[in-house]
Amino acid sequence: MSLLCAESPGVLDLLEGAGLELLWHPALSAATGGEVRALLAQVESGALPLDILCVEGSILRGPNGTGRFQMLSGTGRSMLDWVTSLAAKARHVVAVGTCATYGGVTSAGENPADAVGVQYEGVEMGGALSRDFRSGSGMPVINVAGCPTHPDWVTETLLLLASDQLDQAGLDGYGRPRFYADHLVHHACPKNEFYEYKASATNLSEGGCMMEHLGCVGTQAVGDCNIRTWNGEGSCTRAGYPCINCTAPEFEEPGHGFTETPKFAGIPVGLPTDMPKAWFMALASLSKAATPRRVRENAVADRLVVPPSLRKPKS
Amino acid sequence: MSERNLLVGPFNRVEGDLELRLEVDAGQVRAAYANSPLFRGFERMMIGKDPRDALTITPRICGICSISQSAAAAIALADAAGVRPTPEGEKVAALLHAVENLADHVTHFNLFFMPDFAKPGYAGRDWFDAAVARFTAGKGSSLRRAIDARAQLLHIVGLLGGKWPHTLAIQPGGVTRAPSARDLIRIGTSLRAFRRYLEEQLFGAPLEAFLSLGTGDQAANWTTGDAGFFMTIAADLDLQALGRGRGRYMSFGAYPMRDGPLFAPGLWRDGARHDIDHAAIAEDLSHAWMLGETAHPTRAETLPDAAMSGPAYSWCKAPRLAGETVEVGALARQILDGHPLALSLAEEGSVRARILGRLLEIARSQLVLEELLSSINPAGKFMDQVTIPHDGTGVGLVEAARGSLGHWLRIEDGKIASYQIIAPTTWNFSPRDSAGIPGPVEGSLVGAAVGDDEDTPLSVQHIVRSYDPCMVCTVH
């Protein structure tokens, strides 16, 4: 439902303006029951071309590989069966949301329903569809990962596809569109100055950087969340809670609490991926020593308490 | 026409997956069976995790009632810790939650419910051309206006909660972002814009005028806005006689505050308000594909029956209060809060009553939000640090848009040992119980008219959608 939050213009105008005709959407379309079954039959027979198949939600293989934990109502067939069948007819297949891309939260814990993504099971390729699957366009499944997805990630992916401007080179190593996946959540995070000085928040609700103590992985997580922002001017870090890497496979099982940073000998594990650890440590200790009082105090306050000092222009 | 069976699905414009099996006799539904054909297993996933992880995982049960799940989890954890959020934090949590509920109601009316009246089956009715222009699925003018207004309203969640859905801002001790005076001013502008949408489009009049309606008959004379348009249709199609319930309603009470919730809790039974006996809540498994016995959620388990053996026909458990079904949702909430219009609709309990209950709550929620906003003190403390106990139990009872939502949590050795959830639609769309009593929606469907040429009856669609089911929460 995050898609409904698309703005300027709204989702209906966005799709319509790009010449995208919605054949059927479970929340938006008029057709119910028999009308939908007839439409699906037309797609399966090839009478009705299917340009883009969008799949939301993980695909359940349980119990015992039958897929019967998730039946498409009124059809007597599992979603696993339907996705396999419809994907074979589609020019493009788009998985929307981290459950559909990699299994996501629905595959957490003991994964009682045996949930997988459309073409991935966690980080491994091969989900409901095999790793070799290619849609009519020759592309693998396009993974608009995010929990939730930003509405623009979905609409812009669809618009790029509709204008033939998204090819395999436009996807990253996990099948995510690079227009948003080449950015890190860290980019444009308003806590960047705190990060520079390793001025850390010690508790949720404090202003400082959440990497050292509160589990924030914005320096490693892909997404332009802080560049384009959400629902107006929002983002996770702007609201005072950490990035949990929801665009990534297996984010649902970090191996520690979501809001705590695992440490080894007092040093956070999982430092930025493309920076040598020794350099990071050296810079961190230098910058910690150089932290201005303003940054240090604001880091542990629940609102800005020390403003920037004013400097008069040189006359 | 002779007897026949119908299998209705895929059932869209409800949240999630629903399949109905209908026994039709002499042009009427004789019996209905509601199947939730999806099993998800969130309760099982939680076991062994850090209790605080519930705040991240449970909101992801649902892309539409996400904040309700956040609120229930946060309250359950606070209960386990024996604390309450700070007063200002409690207000912001309520504000976030009420925005979601309000947005959900507007989505339901415009996107899920009204488009059925623009279907060809109603061609020739006086109001049909207007219904097509205003409510054609994916196109109608009212629906477009509603989507835009809703997206703007959710800027409040963007600002205070980072994003919608799946915020982590609501915590046992309060909320993670302390709003400044400037933030509150900005939220005020969003609320005023939403009031403008409601007064220009949905009600076509000041909210206070709609709120002064005291009876269903007075409401029947409401003519302005999309609400008035609905009343015209409701009168023509006799929606006050369609899909009637059993007249038993429950609300856990909405938006907890220091001096009690803003919408009062209770049970409505035999035409009067009673306190809820929470110990009398139990989930019956006789007709769910679940193993185990009927139990209170503090003692229950979630053991799916992979064999999917009969007589079960749904993944939905059947919650009962003292052995009885209860209906939950906006109508129930407004009845138990004692609003005169809702009270006058309690016995009617029809499609019309449920939609009117929701419209009433839309108007009241706007006022609640305005009052909450003006009461927030930006200089106050918005969050306390809370230590979750190593062992303990907690309960989080809230009101989601669709009704009463409960989280029951047990912590052992610092880990979640049990996590049970009863969602609103689990109450409304439950299957039969061991006494053979159908769930609320199954009961409401009996008697619905089915045309000889219909395989997906319109009357059935109106009844089902009047409950605003959220099937993904149902089967969590």
Interface residues (C-beta under 8 A of the other chain):
Chain A: M1 S2 L4 C5 A6 E7 G10 V11 L12 D13 L22 W24 H25 P26 A27 L28 S29 A30 A31 T32 G33 G34 E35 V36 R37 L60 G62 P63 N64 R68 F69 Q70 M71 L72 S73 G74 T75 G104 V105 T106 A108 G109 E110 N111 P112 A113 C147 P148 N203 L204 S205 C225 T229 W230 N231 G232 E233 G234 S235 C236 T237 R238 A239 G240 Y241 P242 I244 C246 E252 G257 F258 T259 D302 R303
Chain B: L7 V8 G9 P10 F11 N12 R13 E15 D17 L18 E19 N35 P37 L38 F39 R40 G41 F42 R44 M45 M46 I47 G48 K49 D50 R52 D53 L55 T56 I57 R60 G63 I64 T107 L111 F112 P115 D116 A118 K119 T136 A137 G138 K139 L143 R144 I147 D148 R150 A151 Q152 L154 H155 V157 G158 L159 L160 G161 G162 K163 W164 P165 H166 T167 L168 A169 Q171 G174 V175 T176 R177 A178 S180 P304 A306 M308 W315 K381 F382 M383 Q385 D455 T456 Q461
